[in-house]
Amino acid sequence: MYIVFLFLLVKTLFLNIYFPSFYISLLSLPFSTHSQYQLHSTVTSMADLSPRTVLVTGSGGRTGQIVYKKLKERPNLYVTRGLVRTEESKQKIGGANDVFVGDIRDAESITPAFQGIDALIILTSAVPQMKPGFDPTKGGRPEFYFDDGAYPEQVDWIGQKNQIEAAKAAGVKHVVLIGSMGGTNTNHPLNSLGNGNILIWKRKAEQYLADSGLTYTIIRPGGLLDKEGGIRELIVGKDDELLQTETKTIPRADVAEVCIQALNFEVKFKAFDLASKPEGVGTPTKDFKALFSNITARF
Ligand SMILES: NC(=O)c1ccc[n+]([C@@H]2O[C@H](COP(=O)([O-])OP(=O)(O)OC[C@H]3O[C@@H](n4cnc5c(N)ncnc54)[C@H](OP(=O)(O)O)[C@@H]3O)[C@@H](O)[C@H]2O)c1
């Protein structure tokens, strides 16, 4: 019993805390403290106030379900849809009729969810599994693997590509894609996790979206935390520069809010890294328009 508890505890810690910090701790990227961000973003305020239909994919996931819930709390602005992989995930988020079941690796299975939507938020990702047999009492690091057919190549590349194509076919007006910090370094240690090259495939999907002709926002968060949102100062950056600083993590709830605000303020043709200052440091971000005005990069 004790061993099972310890195993579950360590698994949770690794996936929620260690995994993100692993994302960010071993990078050696050049960092310029003199980067001057030009303020020429195409951020505009929302002109059309009629509710937009927004599909959140990966809406049974840890960030996806927060986005789904937040959108539903703003019915005057959004008509919400979710896409989940299994009936079980659908039930987990309430089982409403606006949740579609489909597998992003199978283009046909996701088409119905895309019919008639105005905007898309992509929060799907391959999920590494911990190999059994890891004994936390003996120290060392657990090993991870991906299920057959659910490697990052299939989920983060083919799956995201299928969604981008479905969005094109459906005439979607804005796509928000959640990628990841760390993608500028092809030798990032996370790429060896389960031999999945996860950051390489994520980056490839980001590039595919940027080249697609669709209106897009690419958000690349640092390590994700299951902490309260709305109480930290958020920071945007580019080219993984934030990974060389102390501010390289962010609560999932804050990422979720930024996804929605990117639609709200129509952050178009922009890509940015996203992190937060520690709780109690700085001023909690409330003015998202000001935050977005610091974004300079198209990719
Ligand atoms: N963990 C970090 O520190 C970190 C850092 C930077 C960026 N990110 C990125 O941020 C995003 C959100 O992360 P998260 O940890 O909140 O996500 P998550 O909980 O791992 O959720 C991923 C979702 O993708 C879904 N999915 C996987 N394969 C699918 C398929 N073939 N068809 C349809 N859905 C599929 C999963 O559905 P099932 O539950 O049904 O499998 C799950 O709901 C991800 O893109 C992640 O890579 C994470």
The ligand as an SDF file (V2000), in Angstrom:
LIG
                    3D

 48 52  0  0  0  0  0  0  0  0999 V2000
    3.7130   19.7380  -18.8970 N   0  0  0  0  0  0  0  0  0  0  0  0
    4.3810   20.8570  -19.0860 C   0  0  0  0  0  0  0  0  0  0  0  0
    5.1120   21.3270  -18.2220 O   0  0  0  0  0  0  0  0  0  0  0  0
    4.2570   21.6010  -20.3930 C   0  0  0  0  0  0  0  0  0  0  0  0
    5.1420   22.6340  -20.6570 C   0  0  0  0  0  0  0  0  0  0  0  0
    4.9710   23.3800  -21.8270 C   0  0  0  0  0  0  0  0  0  0  0  0
    3.9440   23.0770  -22.7080 C   0  0  0  0  0  0  0  0  0  0  0  0
    3.1040   22.0420  -22.4270 N   0  0  0  0  0  0  0  0  0  0  0  0
    2.0040   21.7900  -23.3860 C   0  0  0  0  0  0  0  0  0  0  0  0
    0.8380   22.4460  -22.9150 O   0  0  0  0  0  0  0  0  0  0  0  0
   -0.3190   21.7640  -23.3950 C   0  0  0  0  0  0  0  0  0  0  0  0
   -1.2460   21.4550  -22.2330 C   0  0  0  0  0  0  0  0  0  0  0  0
   -0.5970   20.5720  -21.3300 O   0  0  0  0  0  0  0  0  0  0  0  0
   -1.4280   19.7250  -20.2640 P   0  0  0  0  0  0  0  0  0  0  0  0
   -0.4050   19.0740  -19.3960 O   0  0  0  0  0  0  0  0  0  0  0  0
   -2.4710   20.5600  -19.6290 O   0  0  0  0  0  0  0  0  0  0  0  0
   -2.1320   18.6810  -21.2080 O   0  0  0  0  0  0  0  0  0  0  0  0
   -2.5550   17.1720  -20.8850 P   0  0  0  0  0  0  0  0  0  0  0  0
   -3.2320   17.1210  -19.5510 O   0  0  0  0  0  0  0  0  0  0  0  0
   -1.3910   16.2570  -21.0950 O   0  0  0  0  0  0  0  0  0  0  0  0
   -3.6590   16.9380  -21.9950 O   0  0  0  0  0  0  0  0  0  0  0  0
   -3.3820   16.5200  -23.2920 C   0  0  0  0  0  0  0  0  0  0  0  0
   -4.7030   16.1220  -23.9130 C   0  0  0  0  0  0  0  0  0  0  0  0
   -4.4970   15.6780  -25.2570 O   0  0  0  0  0  0  0  0  0  0  0  0
   -5.4480   14.6580  -25.4900 C   0  0  0  0  0  0  0  0  0  0  0  0
   -5.0420   13.7640  -26.5630 N   0  0  0  0  0  0  0  0  0  0  0  0
   -3.9070   13.0190  -26.6400 C   0  0  0  0  0  0  0  0  0  0  0  0
   -3.9270   12.2690  -27.7500 N   0  0  0  0  0  0  0  0  0  0  0  0
   -5.0830   12.5590  -28.3940 C   0  0  0  0  0  0  0  0  0  0  0  0
   -5.6750   12.1000  -29.5900 C   0  0  0  0  0  0  0  0  0  0  0  0
   -5.0530   11.2050  -30.3690 N   0  0  0  0  0  0  0  0  0  0  0  0
   -6.8810   12.5980  -29.9590 N   0  0  0  0  0  0  0  0  0  0  0  0
   -7.5230   13.5200  -29.1880 C   0  0  0  0  0  0  0  0  0  0  0  0
   -7.0040   13.9890  -28.0170 N   0  0  0  0  0  0  0  0  0  0  0  0
   -5.8030   13.5190  -27.6240 C   0  0  0  0  0  0  0  0  0  0  0  0
   -5.4940   13.8780  -24.1920 C   0  0  0  0  0  0  0  0  0  0  0  0
   -6.6980   13.1620  -24.1510 O   0  0  0  0  0  0  0  0  0  0  0  0
   -6.8280   11.8540  -23.2090 P   0  0  0  0  0  0  0  0  0  0  0  0
   -6.8660   12.3980  -21.8110 O   0  0  0  0  0  0  0  0  0  0  0  0
   -8.0810   11.2340  -23.6230 O   0  0  0  0  0  0  0  0  0  0  0  0
   -5.6170   11.0240  -23.4640 O   0  0  0  0  0  0  0  0  0  0  0  0
   -5.3950   14.9860  -23.1600 C   0  0  0  0  0  0  0  0  0  0  0  0
   -6.6710   15.4070  -22.7750 O   0  0  0  0  0  0  0  0  0  0  0  0
    0.1990   20.5320  -24.1090 C   0  0  0  0  0  0  0  0  0  0  0  0
    0.2970   20.8030  -25.4910 O   0  0  0  0  0  0  0  0  0  0  0  0
    1.5720   20.3530  -23.5040 C   0  0  0  0  0  0  0  0  0  0  0  0
    2.4530   19.6270  -24.3390 O   0  0  0  0  0  0  0  0  0  0  0  0
    3.2340   21.3100  -21.3050 C   0  0  0  0  0  0  0  0  0  0  0  0
  1  2  1  0
  2  3  2  0
  2  4  1  0
  4  5  1  0
  4 48  2  0
  5  6  2  0
  6  7  1  0
  7  8  2  0
  8  9  1  0
  8 48  1  0
  9 10  1  0
  9 46  1  0
 10 11  1  0
 11 12  1  0
 11 44  1  0
 12 13  1  0
 13 14  1  0
 14 15  2  0
 14 16  1  0
 14 17  1  0
 17 18  1  0
 18 19  2  0
 18 20  1  0
 18 21  1  0
 21 22  1  0
 22 23  1  0
 23 24  1  0
 23 42  1  0
 24 25  1  0
 25 26  1  0
 25 36  1  0
 26 27  1  0
 26 35  1  0
 27 28  2  0
 28 29  1  0
 29 30  1  0
 29 35  2  0
 30 31  1  0
 30 32  2  0
 32 33  1  0
 33 34  2  0
 34 35  1  0
 36 37  1  0
 36 42  1  0
 37 38  1  0
 38 39  2  0
 38 40  1  0
 38 41  1  0
 42 43  1  0
 44 45  1  0
 44 46  1  0
 46 47  1  0
M  CHG  2   8   1  16  -1
M  END
$$$$
